[in-house]
């Protein structure tokens, strides 16, 4: 099959495998969450407590110590909501990217010894953080509706979450494949996850940046992924329509490109691991 046909077939075939093995995938995700805290006294409580403790520290430092106030949302609770509306989607992305990029290496024996659909490992890594951090985003949406005011824009969040899923999966397919041949990719991913959050206006509003930096922000593919959450949960609007189309474009681009690279090379993984 030539590359042009494979380029179009790969994303469809991977989605078909996802649907075909969806029950196995759900069991894998559940076992992953339980396995992280097996034997600990708190059990699954830690899965939700850790991100909440982390965001508490961020809120204390940026809202109460540095007195961050978001333009157009000056109250402390609005500034806190702004930070959380950007932070938790970022954590979903960062954990999925970090764990997903390593998933082929971490399951080398499984891939070498069985005819296992390796794309499930990517989906497991990307979807698992949606359970903990995603539930908190849902909680933020409920808070927005009940205590700040009703907004139809909140109901568009699943669309943004789906585009974020495609965006993340595409990157993970690409980097997980490259890591099979160039293991140093994993170290670069860890570096990016560590400081990448500060390249997006999550802990500060974009208006605090110089004008040139604000323009350069549009070149950052992760910016359109975070921006809609903050606009819909805090400002009751979709923001700039062009940014939503940027998210759509980046998501489809990475999904198709990552799927193509992964699908084309996955049969060689066992030989290189």
C-alpha positions as CSV (number, residue, x, y, z in Angstrom):
1,X,0.0,0.0,0.0
2,X,1.4,3.4,-1.0
3,X,1.9,6.1,1.6
4,X,-0.9,8.3,0.3
5,X,-3.5,5.6,0.9
6,X,-1.9,4.6,4.2
7,X,-2.0,8.2,5.3
8,X,-5.8,8.2,5.0
9,X,-6.3,4.6,6.2
10,X,-4.2,4.8,9.4
11,X,-6.4,7.1,11.5
12,X,-9.6,5.1,10.6
13,X,-7.9,1.7,11.3
14,X,-6.7,2.9,14.7
15,X,-10.2,4.2,15.6
16,X,-11.6,0.8,14.5
17,X,-9.2,-1.0,16.8
18,X,-10.2,1.3,19.6
19,X,-13.9,0.4,19.2
20,X,-13.2,-3.3,18.7
21,X,-11.1,-3.5,21.9
22,X,-12.9,-0.8,24.0
23,X,-13.9,-3.2,26.8
24,X,-10.3,-4.4,27.1
25,X,-9.2,-0.8,27.2
26,X,-11.5,0.1,30.0
27,X,-10.2,-2.8,32.1
28,X,-6.7,-1.7,31.4
29,X,-7.4,1.9,32.5
30,X,-9.1,0.6,35.7
31,X,-6.2,-1.7,36.5
32,X,-3.8,1.1,35.9
33,X,-5.5,3.4,38.3
34,X,-5.9,0.7,41.0
35,X,-2.3,-0.5,40.4
36,X,-0.7,2.9,41.2
37,X,-2.0,2.9,44.7
38,X,-2.3,-0.8,45.4
39,X,-1.4,-1.6,49.0
40,X,-1.6,2.0,50.2
41,X,-3.9,2.9,53.0
42,X,-5.6,5.7,51.1
43,X,-6.0,3.7,48.0
44,X,-7.8,5.5,45.2
45,X,-8.2,8.6,47.4
46,X,-4.7,9.5,46.6
47,X,-5.5,9.6,42.9
48,X,-7.8,12.6,43.5
49,X,-6.0,14.1,46.5
50,X,-2.7,14.6,44.8
51,X,-3.9,17.0,42.1
52,X,-6.1,18.9,44.6
53,X,-3.1,19.4,47.0
54,X,-1.0,20.6,44.1
55,X,-3.5,23.1,42.8
56,X,-4.0,24.4,46.4
57,X,-0.3,25.3,46.5
58,X,-0.5,27.1,43.1
59,X,-3.6,29.0,44.2
60,X,-2.1,30.1,47.5
61,X,1.1,31.3,45.8
62,X,-0.4,33.1,42.8
63,X,-3.7,34.3,44.1
64,X,-3.0,35.1,47.7
65,X,0.8,35.8,47.8
66,X,1.3,37.4,44.3
67,X,-2.2,38.8,44.3
68,X,-2.9,37.7,40.7
69,X,-6.0,39.3,39.3
70,X,-7.3,38.4,35.8
71,X,-8.4,41.3,33.7
72,X,-12.2,41.3,33.6
73,X,-12.4,38.9,36.5
74,X,-10.9,40.7,39.4
75,X,-12.3,38.8,42.3
76,X,-10.1,36.1,44.0
77,X,-12.5,33.3,43.2
78,X,-12.5,34.3,39.5
79,X,-8.7,34.4,39.5
80,X,-8.6,31.0,41.2
81,X,-11.1,29.6,38.6
82,X,-9.0,31.0,35.8
83,X,-5.9,29.1,37.1
84,X,-7.7,25.9,37.6
85,X,-9.5,26.1,34.2
86,X,-6.1,26.1,32.6
87,X,-4.1,23.9,35.0
88,X,-6.2,20.8,35.0
89,X,-6.5,20.5,31.2
90,X,-2.8,21.0,31.0
91,X,-2.2,18.2,33.6
92,X,-4.4,15.9,31.5
93,X,-2.3,16.7,28.5
94,X,1.1,16.5,30.3
95,X,0.5,13.2,32.0
96,X,-0.9,11.6,28.8
97,X,2.1,12.9,26.8
98,X,4.7,11.8,29.4
99,X,3.3,8.4,30.1
100,X,2.2,7.7,26.6
101,X,5.6,8.4,25.0
102,X,7.1,5.7,27.3
103,X,4.3,3.2,26.9
104,X,6.0,1.2,24.1
105,X,9.3,0.8,26.0
106,X,7.5,0.0,29.2
107,X,5.6,-2.8,27.6
108,X,8.4,-4.2,25.4
109,X,7.9,-7.8,26.6
110,X,4.2,-7.6,25.8
111,X,4.8,-6.3,22.3
112,X,7.6,-8.8,21.6
113,X,5.8,-11.9,22.8
114,X,2.2,-11.4,21.9
115,X,0.1,-10.0,19.0
116,X,-1.2,-7.2,21.2
117,X,-2.8,-4.1,19.6
118,X,-0.1,-1.7,20.7
119,X,-2.3,1.4,20.1
120,X,-4.3,0.4,23.2
121,X,-1.3,1.3,25.3
122,X,-1.4,4.8,23.9
123,X,-5.1,5.2,24.5
124,X,-4.7,3.9,28.0
125,X,-2.0,6.4,28.8
126,X,-3.9,9.3,27.3
127,X,-7.3,8.5,28.8
128,X,-6.3,7.6,32.3
129,X,-5.7,11.2,33.4
130,X,-9.1,12.1,32.2
131,X,-10.5,10.1,35.1
132,X,-9.0,12.2,37.8
133,X,-8.3,15.6,36.3
134,X,-11.2,15.4,34.0
135,X,-13.6,14.9,36.9
136,X,-12.2,18.0,38.5
137,X,-12.9,20.0,35.2
138,X,-16.5,18.7,35.4
139,X,-16.6,20.0,38.9
140,X,-15.4,23.4,37.8
141,X,-18.2,23.5,35.2
142,X,-20.8,22.6,37.8
143,X,-19.4,25.4,40.0
144,X,-19.6,27.8,37.1
145,X,-23.2,27.0,36.5
146,X,-24.4,27.0,40.1
147,X,-22.5,29.8,41.7
148,X,-21.4,32.2,39.0
149,X,-24.1,32.0,36.4
150,X,-25.7,29.8,33.8
151,X,-23.7,29.7,30.5
152,X,-24.5,27.7,27.4
153,X,-20.8,27.8,26.5
154,X,-20.0,25.3,29.3
155,X,-21.8,22.6,27.3
156,X,-19.2,23.0,24.5
157,X,-16.5,21.7,26.8
158,X,-16.9,18.1,25.6
159,X,-16.1,19.2,22.1
160,X,-12.9,20.9,23.3
161,X,-12.0,17.8,25.4
162,X,-12.4,15.6,22.3
163,X,-10.2,17.8,20.2
164,X,-7.6,17.8,23.1
165,X,-7.8,13.9,23.1
166,X,-7.1,13.8,19.3
167,X,-4.3,16.4,19.8
168,X,-2.6,14.4,22.6
169,X,-3.1,11.0,21.0
170,X,-1.5,12.3,17.8
171,X,1.6,13.6,19.6
172,X,1.9,10.4,21.7
173,X,1.6,8.2,18.6
174,X,4.4,10.2,17.0
175,X,6.7,10.4,20.0
176,X,6.1,6.9,21.2
177,X,7.1,5.7,17.8
178,X,10.2,7.9,17.6
179,X,11.3,6.8,21.1
180,X,11.5,3.2,19.8
181,X,14.4,4.3,17.6
182,X,15.7,7.3,19.5
183,X,15.3,6.8,23.2
184,X,16.6,10.3,24.0
185,X,13.1,11.6,22.8
186,X,11.8,10.5,26.2
187,X,14.2,12.8,28.0
188,X,13.2,15.7,25.8
189,X,9.5,15.0,26.6
190,X,10.2,15.1,30.3
191,X,12.0,18.4,30.0
192,X,9.1,19.9,28.0
193,X,6.5,18.6,30.5
194,X,8.5,20.2,33.3
195,X,8.6,23.7,31.9
196,X,6.0,23.7,29.1
197,X,3.2,24.9,31.5
198,X,5.0,28.2,31.8
199,X,4.9,28.7,28.0
200,X,1.1,28.9,28.1
201,X,-0.9,31.6,30.1
202,X,-2.2,29.3,32.8
203,X,-0.8,30.7,36.0
204,X,-1.0,34.3,34.5
205,X,-3.2,36.1,32.0
206,X,-1.8,36.6,28.5
207,X,-2.4,40.3,29.0
208,X,0.6,40.4,31.4
209,X,3.0,39.5,28.5
210,X,4.6,42.0,26.2
211,X,2.8,42.5,22.9
212,X,5.4,40.5,20.9
213,X,5.1,37.6,23.3
214,X,1.3,37.6,23.0
215,X,1.7,37.4,19.2
216,X,4.2,34.6,19.5
217,X,1.8,32.7,21.7
218,X,-0.3,31.9,18.6
219,X,2.6,29.8,17.3
220,X,2.4,27.5,20.4
221,X,0.2,24.5,19.5
222,X,-0.7,24.0,23.2
223,X,-2.1,27.5,23.6
224,X,-5.3,26.9,21.6
225,X,-5.8,23.7,23.6
226,X,-5.9,25.6,27.0
227,X,-7.5,28.9,25.9
228,X,-11.1,27.6,25.3
229,X,-11.4,26.1,28.8
230,X,-10.5,29.4,30.4
231,X,-12.8,31.5,28.2
232,X,-15.8,29.2,28.7
233,X,-15.4,28.6,32.4
234,X,-14.4,32.1,33.4
235,X,-15.4,34.7,30.8
236,X,-18.7,33.1,29.5
237,X,-17.6,33.2,25.9
238,X,-15.7,31.2,23.3
239,X,-13.1,33.9,22.8
240,X,-11.5,34.4,19.5
241,X,-13.0,32.1,16.9
242,X,-9.7,31.8,15.1
243,X,-8.1,30.1,18.1
244,X,-10.8,27.4,18.1
245,X,-10.1,26.8,14.4
246,X,-6.4,26.6,15.3
247,X,-7.2,23.9,17.9
248,X,-9.2,22.0,15.3
249,X,-6.4,22.3,12.8
250,X,-3.6,21.3,15.1
251,X,-5.7,18.4,16.5
252,X,-6.4,16.9,13.1
253,X,-2.9,17.5,11.9
254,X,-1.2,15.7,14.8
255,X,-3.9,13.0,14.9
256,X,-3.5,12.1,11.2
257,X,0.3,12.5,11.2
258,X,0.8,10.6,14.4
259,X,-1.5,7.8,13.4
260,X,0.2,7.4,10.1
261,X,3.7,7.1,11.6
262,X,2.6,4.7,14.3
263,X,0.5,2.5,12.0
264,X,3.3,2.3,9.4
265,X,6.0,1.3,11.8
266,X,4.3,-0.5,14.7
267,X,5.0,-4.0,13.1
268,X,8.7,-3.2,13.5
269,X,8.6,-2.3,17.2
270,X,9.3,-5.9,18.4
271,X,12.5,-6.0,16.3
272,X,13.9,-2.7,17.8
273,X,12.9,-3.0,21.4
